Structures are given as C-alpha cells and as structure tokens.
Amino acid sequence: MSSAEHVAEGHHVHRDDEGARLGMWLSLFTELLLFGGMFLVYSIYHYLHQNEFHLAAKQLNTLMGTLNTVILLTSSLTMALSIAALQKGKQTLSVFMQLVTILFALLFLLNKYFEWSAKINHGIYPQSDELLTQSNGTILFFGLYYIMTGLHGLHVIIGVAVISYMTIGTIKGKINSANFVRLEAAGLYWHLVDIIWIFLFPLFYLIV
C-alpha cells in the first residue's frame, strides 16, 4: 500500500491515498449491495406480474426518463473532466466542470420533481385511493418505482452536497493537483449514482 507525504509550513502531513481509495471502494460496495437487493426484489415481482408491470410502465413518461439519462451521463463526463483538469493543475477549469456537474444534478432533480408531481396529481402514489383500486402488480410496480427512484434521488442530493464541498475546497486550494484524492473519491461516488440510474431507467421505463 503506497502513501504520500505533503510538506506544509515545515510540517510533514501524512496522507494514505491508497487507504482512502480502498475505503471509498468499500463504501461503494455497500451501496451496490443495497441496490442489488432491490433489483433482486424487482426481478422477482416482475417475473410474477410481467403483464401488469408492462402496462404500469406505460404510465411513466419515457421522454422524461430518457432526458434524465442523458443529463446524468453528461454529468458523469463533466465530473471526469474536472478531475482530469485538476490533475493537470487547471484549477479554474476544474471548478467550472464541478459547477456544471452540480447544475446537471439539479436539473435531474427538477425533472424528477415534475415527474413525481404529475403522477401524484393523478392520484398514483403509495396507499392512494386511486392506486389501491388497481391490480396487485400495478401497486407493486409503483411501490418499487417510488422507493427505488426516491432512494436514488436521495443519493443524487448527497452527491450534490459532496461535490459542492469539493468545489469549495478546490477554490480554496485545499484540493489541488498534488492532493486530488477526495475529488477522485467524489467522482467515483457520482459515477456509481449514474450507473444505478442506467439500470433503473430500463427497468421502469423500457419494460417490454
């Protein structure tokens, strides 16, 4: 396991970069287990209620889901560019790319807000009178839809907070070309958020 030492004001500050990366990967692994369990539950219920899941999926806005997919994929690119820029010592460019990533994340959340609002306004939400009149498969589909996309949305909000913190650190020079591991870890987290959505999108919007 390698480490790095940074000299600041005559003091040696020991950084265990590899340990930090390992810790981040372990954290991401627990997130994968969480969503992996949900994907398994979804697969079981989908197998038992294939036709009902298919009909329920038609009630979702595929265009909105596609737009959100494009937004998150683009944000993953800007996040990667922010890390690459910082590694090359381009602090201003890195800050700009981080801000663009945050903007894309907020656009994703805004689209999700309008999508959820439309469904709720039509009485389609857990335990609603309208939803309870429909089939068990439809009730299960929308229950999973709100839980899984809601949990993913929570991770997006956390990602915005983390990247915002990294942006402030980059502006202050605490995160720089010699000390970019934290930004790299934030990037890994954000890529995981994107990957999870890439699985959620076809499961709920593209059921055939």
C-alpha positions in Angstrom: 0.0 0.0 0.0 1.5 3.3 -1.1 1.2 6.6 0.6 2.1 10.2 0.0 3.6 12.9 2.1 2.8 16.6 1.7 5.1 19.3 3.2 3.2 22.3 4.5 4.7 25.1 6.7 7.6 22.9 7.8 5.3 20.0 8.9 5.0 16.6 7.3 1.4 15.7 6.7 1.0 12.0 6.1 -1.7 11.0 3.6 -2.7 7.4 3.0 -4.2 7.9 -0.5 -4.5 4.2 -1.2 -6.3 3.7 2.1 -8.7 6.5 1.2 -9.4 4.9 -2.2 -9.9 1.5 -0.6 -12.3 3.0 1.9 -14.3 4.6 -0.8 -14.5 1.4 -2.8 -15.8 -0.4 0.3 -18.4 2.3 0.7 -19.5 1.9 -2.9 -19.7 -1.8 -2.5 -22.2 -1.4 0.3 -24.3 0.8 -1.9 -24.2 -1.8 -4.6 -25.4 -4.4 -2.1 -28.3 -2.1 -1.2 -29.5 -1.5 -4.7 -28.6 -5.1 -5.8 -31.1 -6.3 -3.2 -33.7 -4.0 -4.5 -33.0 -5.1 -8.1 -33.5 -8.7 -7.0 -36.8 -7.9 -5.4 -37.9 -6.1 -8.5 -36.9 -9.1 -10.7 -39.0 -11.5 -8.6 -42.1 -9.3 -8.7 -41.6 -8.6 -12.4 -41.4 -12.3 -13.1 -44.7 -12.8 -11.1 -46.5 -9.9 -12.7 -45.0 -9.4 -16.1 -48.0 -8.1 -17.9 -49.1 -5.8 -15.1 -45.6 -4.3 -14.9 -45.6 -3.8 -18.6 -48.9 -1.9 -18.6 -47.9 0.1 -15.5 -44.6 1.2 -17.2 -46.7 2.8 -20.0 -48.0 5.3 -17.5 -44.5 6.7 -17.0 -43.0 9.5 -19.1 -40.4 7.7 -21.2 -39.2 11.0 -22.7 -38.6 12.5 -19.2 -36.7 9.3 -18.2 -34.6 9.5 -21.4 -33.8 13.2 -20.8 -32.7 12.4 -17.2 -30.5 9.6 -18.5 -28.7 12.0 -20.9 -28.4 14.6 -18.1 -26.7 12.1 -15.8 -24.4 10.6 -18.4 -23.3 14.1 -19.3 -22.7 15.0 -15.7 -20.5 11.9 -15.3 -18.4 13.2 -18.2 -18.1 16.7 -16.7 -17.1 15.2 -13.3 -14.4 13.1 -15.0 -13.2 16.2 -16.9 -13.0 18.2 -13.6 -10.7 15.6 -12.1 -8.5 15.5 -15.2 -8.3 19.2 -15.2 -7.2 19.4 -11.6 -4.5 16.7 -12.2 -3.1 19.0 -14.8 -3.1 21.9 -12.4 -6.0 23.7 -14.2 -7.9 24.8 -11.1 -10.3 27.2 -12.7 -11.4 24.7 -15.4 -11.8 22.0 -12.7 -14.1 24.3 -10.6 -16.1 25.2 -13.7 -16.6 21.5 -14.5 -17.6 20.7 -11.0 -20.2 23.5 -11.1 -21.6 22.2 -14.4 -21.9 18.7 -12.8 -23.8 20.2 -9.9 -26.1 22.1 -12.4 -26.8 18.8 -14.3 -27.6 17.1 -11.0 -30.1 19.9 -10.1 -31.7 19.6 -13.5 -32.1 15.9 -12.9 -33.8 16.5 -9.6 -36.0 19.2 -11.1 -37.2 16.8 -13.8 -37.8 14.1 -11.2 -39.8 16.5 -9.1 -42.1 17.4 -12.1 -42.4 13.7 -13.0 -43.4 12.7 -9.5 -45.7 15.7 -9.2 -47.6 14.6 -12.4 -48.1 11.1 -11.0 -49.2 12.3 -7.6 -51.6 14.8 -9.1 -53.2 11.9 -10.9 -53.5 10.0 -7.6 -50.8 7.5 -8.4 -48.7 7.2 -5.2 -48.4 4.5 -2.5 -51.6 3.9 -0.5 -53.6 6.3 -2.6 -57.3 5.5 -3.2 -56.7 5.6 -7.0 -53.7 3.2 -6.9 -55.4 0.8 -4.5 -58.2 0.2 -7.0 -55.7 -1.2 -9.5 -54.1 -4.7 -9.7 -51.6 -6.0 -7.2 -48.9 -6.0 -9.9 -49.5 -2.3 -10.6 -49.5 -1.5 -6.9 -46.1 -3.3 -6.6 -44.7 -1.6 -9.6 -45.4 1.9 -8.4 -44.3 1.0 -4.9 -40.9 -0.1 -6.2 -40.8 2.9 -8.5 -41.2 5.4 -5.7 -38.9 3.6 -3.3 -36.1 2.9 -5.8 -36.1 6.2 -7.7 -36.7 8.1 -4.4 -33.6 6.4 -2.8 -31.6 7.2 -6.0 -32.8 10.8 -5.8 -31.5 10.9 -2.2 -28.1 9.7 -3.4 -28.2 12.5 -6.1 -28.8 15.1 -3.3 -25.9 13.7 -1.3 -23.8 13.8 -4.4 -24.6 17.5 -4.9 -23.6 18.2 -1.3 -20.3 16.3 -1.7 -19.4 17.9 -5.0 -20.3 21.3 -3.7 -17.9 20.7 -0.7 -15.2 19.6 -3.2 -15.7 22.7 -5.3 -15.2 25.0 -2.3 -12.1 23.0 -1.4 -10.8 23.4 -4.9 -11.4 27.1 -4.9 -9.6 27.5 -1.6 -6.7 25.4 -2.9 -7.1 22.6 -0.4 -7.9 20.2 -3.2 -5.2 20.6 -5.9 -3.0 18.8 -8.4 -1.0 17.3 -5.5 -4.0 16.4 -3.4 -6.9 15.4 -5.5 -7.9 12.0 -3.9 -11.0 13.5 -2.3 -12.2 14.8 -5.6 -11.4 11.5 -7.2 -13.5 9.7 -4.5 -16.4 12.1 -5.1 -16.1 11.3 -8.8 -16.4 7.5 -8.1 -19.5 8.1 -6.0 -21.0 10.2 -8.7 -20.3 7.6 -11.3 -22.0 5.0 -9.1 -25.1 7.2 -8.9 -25.1 7.4 -12.7 -24.6 3.6 -13.1 -27.5 2.9 -10.8 -29.8 5.1 -12.9 -28.7 3.4 -16.0 -30.2 0.2 -14.5 -33.3 1.9 -13.1 -34.2 3.5 -16.4 -34.8 0.4 -18.5 -36.4 -1.4 -15.5 -39.1 1.1 -15.1 -39.4 2.9 -18.4 -38.5 0.4 -21.1 -40.2 -2.8 -20.0 -41.1 -5.0 -22.9 
